[in-house]
Amino acid sequence: MKIEHCKKEIKDYYINCKEEEVFNKLLYAREERADLIRNLSEKYKKTVICIRANYPGLYKINEESIKIVATLLEEAKEVFKGSITYDLYNITYEGPIAILIIDKTSKEVKRGAVKIEELHPLGRLADIDVYDELGIGISREEVQIARRRCFLCENEAHSCVRSKAHRLEEIKDYINKIVEGYGKE
């Protein structure tokens, strides 16, 4: 019920809001998430993961992003079963987010997170960020795993994002197609 209310509230906000206001809300939500991860790291002194959909543009709350995060949250709960000490699912102005605290080393968790990103049918459509017990992000390079590839052209994803190599609609269409096809196999 809470999620449905939040979705409606944010959808109404999008309809009645100027783009600049949405952008500011998005930035604020990112700051809140970073603060939450820092606070959880300080409190629990364990590895934290955060799952977010890679949905482009300012308007991040939609059925696709919700399905991506909810599905990958369930997958992460299965992968890290027995080691999860805290979990949270919330819908914010930056879209749905899921946070888990896991009682395993950050590098072990990073390897598991990368497996989800690479092997799950929806994995490429999300970021599963891993933070150590001090709240410091763990990169793929730290566990000797190559950087992510763009799902449209296979170049480094980071380069495509920076150079805006692909049109927003092209990316959204790809994501929507993958999500729509998920579960129909």
PyMOL commands that set and color helices and strands:
alter all, ss='L'
color gray80, all
select helices_A, chain A and resi 2-15+19-44+63-79+106-119+123-125+141-143+157-163+168-181
alter helices_A, ss='H'
color red, helices_A
select strands_A, chain A and resi 47-53+84-92+95-102+126-131+137-138
alter strands_A, ss='S'
color yellow, strands_A
deselect
rebuild
show_as cartoon
